[in-house]
Amino acid sequence: MAADLWFESLHRTGTEVLDRGKRLAGGLRRLGLEEGAVVAVMLRNDPVFADVVFACRTAGVYYCPINWHFTPEEARFLLEDSSARVLIIEADLFPSMREVIPAGMTVLTVNGSDADATATGTIAYEPWLATQSPYDGPRVAPRGHLAYTSGTTGRPKGVLRSAVPLGELEDQTARMRSVVAKAIGIVPGCRALMSAPLYHSAPGVFIQNALQMAERLVLTPRFDAEQVLALVEKHRIDVLYLVPIMYVRLLKLPPEVRARYDLSSIRFVASTGSPCAPEVKRAMLDWFGPVIHETYASSEAGMVTVATPEDAAARPGTAGRPVDAASVRIIDESGRPCAPGEVGLVYVRQPAYPDFTYLNNDAARRTIDVDGRVTLGDMGYLDADGYLFICDRASDMVISGGVNIYPAEIEHELVRYPGVADCVVFGVPDDEYGERLHGVIQPTAGATLDPAAVIDWMRGRLSGFKVPRTIEIVAQLPRDETGKLAKRRLRDQHWAGRQRRV
C-alpha cells in the first residue's frame, strides 16, 4: 500500500508511487548498493523523495538527506562521512557541488534536461528510472533516513539506526505505529500535508509514515501560510505537520484571510522542533480547535513525549508525558536524579525505536548514555505528575548576575513582535554581570524595526532581567548544517578574544 501523492499540478496514484520506488530500488542495487549502503539526496521538496523512501525500504538502503542550502564544503563532509555511493541531486545544484563530489560517485540529476546531464557527465533521473526493472531480490530489513544532527559544537553526526531483524519486524512495526499515531497523528487512511523542508529529520519521519499509511499525501515546495490553508480545504486534510515559527506566520495572516478557508477537516496537527510559546499555542488552539499536539523528539531518541491539546490547556508550556513505553529522567550535574520541578539534563528512551549509534563515532554515542537513556543537552524538569517541561539547551543557558536565564522563553515572546520573521537571543560579555542578553532579529520583507521600540515592547511582557539589553537587526540569520539557527556562530563573534567562553 502507498498513499496517493499530490504536488502542485502533479498527481501520482499509490500504485504509481510504489512502482517508482521499486524501480529505484532495483536501479540502486544495479549501481552496486548492497544492503546497508547509503544514497545521498540533495533535493528541494520534490516527489522524488517518495521514490527514495520506498526504494530504501525495499532494497534495505539508507538515504542521507542533505540540506540544499549547504555550501560545497558543508556538503562535502556529509558526502564523505556517510560513504554514500550514489547522489540524487537537483540539476541546477550540481554545478556548484561538482568539485566536492567524491570520485567514483554516481550522480543522478533531477529536474534537468537530458542534454544537461550528458554535458555534465551525470545521469538524468527520469529517463534512467524509466529503464529500471523493479527490485526482485530477497526480502531485506527496511531502512530509512540517515539523519545528521547539527549539535552545538564540532562536526554534525550521522544517526545510524540499527536494522530490525525480519523476525521481529511485525512486532516492532506495531509498536512504532502506536507511537506515530499518538505523536504525529498518522493513521491508516488519513490525508496528510507536509510543507516543511524534507531534509530535516522530523518531516522525513512524517512522510515515511504518511506514504505507507495515508490515503493521500500532499507535498508543497515550501511553506506558504495561506497556501497551507487553501490546501487543507481543497484536499480535506486531517493531519498536518507544523513547527512554532509556522504557527507565528499563520497567526500573522489578516483575519479576513484566516476566515476564508474551511479547516473543519483537521483532526491532528503535529508539532516538533523548538518548544512552542504557550501564548502562540493558545492562539492556535482558539483558531484551529483542540487539534495541536506537541512532541519532544530527536533524531537519536525518536518521539518521546506528547502534549495533547488538553495538556496544553491545563499545563501551558509542557512537552507532555512519555508516549507508550518511553521514559524520561532528569539528572543534575552530579548524576543525581532531580526532584519534581528541579531543572537538570533531560535523559530519555523510546524502546519503540531500534537502537542507534553515531556513524564512524561510536564513542560520541557512549558519552550521552546513562543507563540506556540518552541526552541531547536539553535542560528541563518534570512536574509532580510526570509532565516534561523543556527550558533550553544547556549550552544556550545564560547566567547573568548569578541568575539562570533560558533564551528560548524570550525568543518565544520576541517572535510575536510585528515585523519579526525570526529571531535568536543569547548571552554576550558584560563586565558587571558576566553576561547580558542580546537579541538578533531578521525582519519580514519590507518591515523596518526600531531596536529601542522592540526593547520597550518586551519590558511590558517579561521580567526586567529577561529583556535583552541590546537588539541587532540583520537581513538574514545564519543557519547551520541542518538548517537550524546557528546561534553559536553569532555568539562566538561577541566572545572572540575572551578567556571565558560560554
C-alpha positions in Angstrom: 0.0 0.0 0.0 1.2 3.5 -0.7 -0.5 6.9 -0.5 -1.6 8.9 -3.5 0.9 11.8 -3.9 -0.1 15.3 -4.8 2.5 18.0 -5.6 1.3 21.2 -7.3 -0.2 20.0 -10.5 1.2 16.5 -10.3 -0.8 13.6 -9.0 0.5 10.0 -8.7 -1.6 7.1 -7.5 -0.3 4.9 -4.7 0.3 2.2 -7.3 2.5 4.6 -9.3 4.4 5.8 -6.2 5.1 2.2 -5.2 6.2 1.2 -8.7 8.6 4.1 -8.9 10.1 3.2 -5.5 10.6 -0.5 -6.5 12.3 0.6 -9.8 14.6 2.9 -7.9 15.4 0.1 -5.5 16.3 -2.1 -8.5 18.3 0.6 -10.0 20.3 1.3 -6.9 21.1 -2.4 -6.5 22.3 -2.5 -10.1 24.5 0.5 -9.4 26.2 -1.6 -6.7 24.5 -0.5 -3.5 24.1 -3.6 -1.2 22.0 -3.8 1.9 23.1 -1.2 4.5 24.6 1.1 1.9 23.8 4.8 1.6 22.4 7.0 -1.1 22.7 10.8 -0.6 19.8 13.0 -1.6 20.2 16.8 -2.2 16.7 17.9 -3.3 14.2 20.6 -2.6 10.8 19.3 -1.6 10.1 17.1 -4.6 8.1 13.9 -5.4 11.4 12.1 -5.9 11.6 11.9 -2.1 8.7 9.4 -2.3 10.7 7.2 -4.7 13.7 7.3 -2.3 11.6 6.3 0.8 10.1 3.2 -0.9 13.4 2.3 -2.6 15.2 2.3 0.8 12.5 0.2 2.4 12.6 -2.2 -0.4 16.4 -2.6 -1.0 17.5 -2.1 2.6 19.4 1.1 1.8 19.7 4.2 4.0 19.2 7.7 2.5 21.1 10.7 3.7 19.2 13.9 3.1 21.5 16.9 2.6 20.3 20.5 3.1 20.2 22.1 -0.4 21.2 25.4 1.1 24.6 23.9 2.1 27.9 25.4 0.9 30.0 22.9 -1.0 32.3 22.4 1.9 29.4 21.6 4.2 28.1 19.1 1.7 31.5 17.6 1.2 31.6 16.4 4.8 28.3 14.6 4.7 29.1 13.0 1.3 32.4 11.7 2.6 31.4 10.8 6.1 28.3 8.9 5.0 30.2 6.9 2.4 27.3 7.4 0.0 27.8 5.6 -3.3 25.1 7.5 -5.2 23.9 11.1 -5.1 20.5 12.2 -6.3 20.6 16.0 -6.7 18.7 18.8 -8.3 20.3 19.5 -11.7 20.7 23.2 -11.0 22.6 22.5 -7.7 25.1 20.1 -9.3 27.5 22.7 -10.9 28.3 24.3 -7.5 28.7 20.9 -5.9 30.7 19.2 -8.7 34.1 19.8 -7.1 33.2 18.2 -3.7 31.5 15.1 -5.0 33.8 12.1 -4.2 35.5 10.3 -7.1 33.5 7.3 -8.4 30.2 8.5 -7.0 27.2 8.0 -9.5 25.2 11.2 -9.8 21.5 11.2 -10.8 20.2 14.7 -11.7 16.6 15.7 -11.1 14.6 18.3 -13.0 17.2 18.9 -15.7 17.4 18.1 -19.3 19.0 15.0 -20.9 21.4 17.4 -22.8 22.5 19.0 -19.5 23.1 15.6 -17.9 25.2 14.5 -20.9 27.2 17.7 -20.8 28.0 17.3 -17.1 28.6 13.6 -17.1 25.7 12.9 -14.8 22.6 10.7 -15.4 19.2 12.3 -16.0 17.0 10.7 -13.3 13.6 10.3 -15.0 14.8 8.7 -18.2 17.1 6.4 -16.2 14.3 5.4 -13.8 12.0 4.5 -16.7 14.6 1.9 -17.9 15.0 0.2 -14.5 13.3 -3.1 -13.5 11.8 -3.4 -10.1 13.9 -4.9 -7.3 13.4 -8.7 -7.3 16.0 -9.7 -4.8 15.4 -11.4 -1.4 13.4 -9.6 1.3 15.6 -7.4 3.4 15.2 -5.3 6.6 13.8 -1.9 5.5 15.9 1.2 6.1 15.0 4.8 6.5 17.0 8.1 6.6 20.5 8.6 8.0 19.9 11.9 9.7 22.8 14.2 10.5 22.5 16.2 13.7 23.7 19.8 14.0 24.8 19.7 17.6 26.3 22.8 19.2 30.0 22.2 18.5 32.1 20.3 16.1 31.0 18.4 13.0 27.5 17.1 12.6 27.0 13.4 13.5 25.1 10.8 11.4 22.4 9.0 13.4 22.6 5.4 12.2 19.7 3.3 13.4 20.0 -0.4 13.6 18.0 -2.5 11.2 15.2 -4.6 12.7 15.6 -8.3 12.1 12.8 -9.6 9.8 11.6 -12.0 12.5 10.9 -9.0 14.8 9.7 -6.6 12.2 5.9 -7.1 12.7 6.0 -6.5 16.4 8.3 -3.6 16.1 6.2 -2.0 13.4 3.1 -2.3 15.6 4.9 -0.5 18.5 6.2 2.1 16.1 2.8 2.8 14.6 1.2 3.2 18.0 3.8 5.9 18.8 3.3 7.5 15.4 -0.5 7.7 15.8 -0.2 9.4 19.2 2.8 11.7 18.4 2.2 12.8 14.8 -1.3 11.6 14.0 -0.6 9.4 11.1 -3.1 6.5 10.9 -4.3 4.3 8.1 -6.5 6.2 5.6 -5.6 9.7 6.8 -5.0 12.7 4.5 -1.7 14.4 5.3 0.0 17.6 4.3 3.8 18.4 4.5 5.2 21.8 3.8 8.4 21.8 5.9 11.8 21.0 4.3 12.3 17.3 3.9 16.0 17.5 4.6 15.0 17.8 8.3 14.6 14.7 10.3 11.0 15.1 11.6 9.5 15.9 8.2 11.3 12.9 6.9 9.7 10.6 9.6 6.3 12.2 8.8 6.4 11.4 5.1 7.9 8.0 5.6 4.9 7.0 7.7 2.3 9.0 5.6 3.5 7.3 2.4 2.9 3.9 4.0 -0.4 4.6 5.7 -2.2 7.7 4.4 -4.8 7.7 1.7 -3.3 10.9 0.4 -0.1 12.9 0.9 0.1 16.5 -0.2 3.6 17.9 -0.5 4.4 21.6 -1.1 7.6 23.1 -2.4 7.9 25.3 0.6 5.8 26.7 3.5 3.4 29.4 2.5 0.9 30.3 5.2 -2.2 31.0 3.0 -1.4 28.1 0.6 -1.5 25.7 3.5 -5.0 26.8 4.5 -6.1 26.5 0.8 -4.7 23.0 0.5 -6.3 21.9 3.8 -9.7 23.0 2.4 -9.1 21.6 -1.1 -7.9 18.1 -0.1 -9.8 17.8 3.2 -6.6 17.3 5.1 -6.9 15.8 8.5 -3.3 15.7 9.7 -0.5 18.2 9.0 2.9 18.9 10.3 3.8 22.5 11.6 6.5 24.0 13.7 6.2 27.0 16.0 7.6 29.6 13.5 4.9 28.4 11.1 2.2 29.0 13.8 3.5 32.5 14.2 3.3 33.2 10.4 -0.2 31.7 10.2 -1.3 33.9 13.1 0.1 37.0 11.3 -2.3 36.4 8.4 -5.1 39.1 8.2 -8.3 38.0 9.9 -10.2 38.1 6.6 -7.7 35.7 5.1 -7.8 33.3 8.0 -11.6 33.3 7.9 -11.7 32.5 4.1 -10.9 28.8 4.4 -12.7 25.8 5.8 -10.4 24.0 8.2 -13.0 21.7 9.8 -11.4 18.6 8.4 -8.3 19.0 10.6 -8.1 16.3 13.2 -4.4 16.4 14.3 -1.6 19.0 13.9 1.8 17.5 14.7 4.5 19.9 16.1 8.1 19.2 16.8 11.3 21.2 16.9 11.7 24.1 19.4 9.1 24.3 22.2 6.1 26.4 21.3 5.4 29.5 23.3 2.2 28.9 25.4 0.6 32.1 24.1 1.2 31.1 20.5 -0.2 27.6 21.1 -3.3 29.0 22.9 -4.0 31.3 19.9 -3.7 28.3 17.5 -6.0 26.2 19.7 -8.5 29.1 19.7 -8.4 29.1 15.9 -7.9 25.5 14.8 -9.6 23.9 17.8 -8.3 21.2 20.1 -6.0 19.6 17.5 -2.5 20.9 18.3 -0.1 18.2 19.6 3.4 18.9 20.6 6.1 16.2 20.7 9.5 16.2 22.3 11.6 14.3 19.9 15.1 13.9 18.4 16.8 12.1 15.6 18.6 9.9 18.2 15.7 9.2 20.6 12.7 9.4 18.4 9.3 10.7 19.6 9.4 10.6 23.4 6.5 12.7 24.8 3.3 14.1 23.5 1.4 17.1 24.8 -2.3 16.9 23.9 -4.5 19.9 23.5 -5.9 19.1 26.9 -2.4 19.1 28.4 -1.6 22.4 26.8 -4.7 24.0 28.4 -4.0 22.5 31.8 -0.2 22.9 31.9 0.9 25.7 29.5 4.4 25.1 28.2 4.5 21.4 28.8 6.0 19.0 26.2 3.7 16.3 27.6 4.1 12.9 29.1 6.1 9.9 27.8 4.2 8.1 25.0 3.7 4.3 25.4 6.8 2.7 26.8 9.0 5.8 26.6 10.8 7.0 29.8 12.2 10.4 30.9 14.6 11.1 33.7 16.1 14.5 34.8 19.6 14.3 36.2 21.7 17.0 37.8 25.4 17.8 37.2 26.5 15.2 39.8 24.4 12.4 38.2 21.7 12.6 40.9 18.0 12.3 39.8 16.3 15.6 40.2 13.2 16.2 42.3 9.9 17.3 40.6 10.3 20.9 39.5 14.1 20.8 39.7 15.9 21.7 36.4 18.5 19.3 35.1 19.6 17.5 32.0 16.9 15.5 30.2 17.6 11.8 29.6 15.2 9.8 27.5 14.5 6.4 26.0 11.9 5.3 23.5 12.0 1.5 23.0 9.7 1.6 20.0 12.7 2.7 18.1 15.7 0.4 17.3 18.9 1.4 19.0 21.3 3.8 17.2 24.9 4.8 17.1 26.7 7.8 15.5 28.2 6.8 12.2 32.0 6.5 12.5 31.8 7.8 16.1 30.5 5.2 18.5 32.5 6.9 21.3 30.2 10.0 21.0 27.2 7.7 21.3 28.6 6.3 24.6 29.2 9.8 26.1 25.5 10.7 26.0 24.2 7.5 27.6 23.2 6.9 31.2 21.6 3.5 32.0 20.2 3.2 28.5 18.8 6.7 28.3 20.4 9.4 26.2 20.6 13.2 26.5 20.9 15.8 23.7 21.9 18.5 26.1 18.4 19.8 26.8 17.6 21.3 30.2 14.2 20.7 31.7 12.1 19.3 34.6 9.3 17.0 35.4 6.3 18.2 37.4 4.8 16.1 40.2 2.5 14.3 37.6 5.4 13.4 35.3 4.8 16.1 32.6 8.0 17.3 30.9 8.9 21.0 30.6 11.9 22.0 28.4 13.8 25.1 29.5 16.5 25.4 26.9 19.7 23.7 25.8 22.4 23.5 28.4 24.8 25.3 26.1 22.3 28.1 25.5 21.6 29.0 29.1 22.7 32.5 30.1 24.0 33.3 33.6 23.6 37.0 34.3 24.4 38.3 37.7 24.1 34.7 39.1 20.6 34.2 37.6 20.0 31.4 35.2 18.1 32.6 32.1 16.7 30.4 29.3 16.7 32.3 26.0 14.0 30.1 24.4 11.4 31.7 26.6 12.5 35.2 25.4 12.6 34.1 21.8 9.0 32.9 22.0 7.9 36.3 23.0 10.2 38.3 20.7 9.0 36.5 17.5 5.5 37.8 18.2 6.5 41.4 17.7 5.0 42.8 14.4 7.5 42.6 11.6 9.7 39.9 13.1 10.3 36.9 10.8 12.7 35.1 13.0 15.0 35.8 16.0 17.6 34.5 18.4 18.7 35.5 21.9 22.0 34.7 23.6 24.5 35.9 26.2 27.3 38.3 25.4 30.1 39.5 27.7 29.3 42.0 30.4 31.9 43.4 32.8 29.4 43.8 35.6 27.0 40.9 35.3 29.3 38.4 33.5 26.8 38.0 30.7 23.9 40.1 29.4 21.2 39.2 26.9 21.5 40.2 23.3 18.8 39.7 20.6 19.2 39.4 16.8 16.2 39.9 14.6 15.5 39.0 11.0 12.6 41.3 9.9 9.9 40.3 7.5 10.1 41.6 3.9 9.6 45.3 3.8 9.5 45.8 7.6 11.6 48.4 9.4 12.2 47.8 13.1 13.5 50.1 15.8 15.5 48.2 18.4 14.6 50.6 21.2 10.9 50.2 20.4 11.3 46.4 20.5 13.0 46.5 23.9 10.3 48.8 25.3 7.6 46.4 24.0 9.4 43.4 25.7 9.5 45.2 29.0 5.7 45.0 29.2 5.8 41.2 28.7 8.8 39.8 30.5 10.5 40.3 33.8 13.2 43.0 33.6 16.1 40.6 33.9 14.8 38.6 30.8 14.6 41.6 28.5 17.6 41.9 26.1 19.7 44.9 26.8 20.6 45.2 23.1 18.8 44.3 19.8 20.5 43.9 16.5 18.7 43.8 13.1 20.1 41.6 10.3 18.9 40.8 6.8 19.3 37.1 7.2 20.0 34.9 10.3 22.8 32.3 9.7 21.8 28.6 9.8 23.9 25.5 10.5 24.3 22.2 8.7 20.7 21.1 9.2 19.0 24.4 8.6 18.7 25.3 12.3 19.6 28.8 13.5 23.4 28.9 14.0 23.3 30.6 17.4 26.8 29.6 18.3 28.1 31.3 15.1 26.5 34.6 16.2 27.5 34.3 19.8 31.2 33.5 19.1 31.6 36.8 17.4 31.0 38.5 20.7 33.2 36.2 22.8 36.2 36.3 20.5 39.4 37.0 22.4 37.8 36.3 25.8 39.4 33.8 28.2 36.0 32.6 29.3 33.6 31.4 26.6 30.0 30.3 27.2 
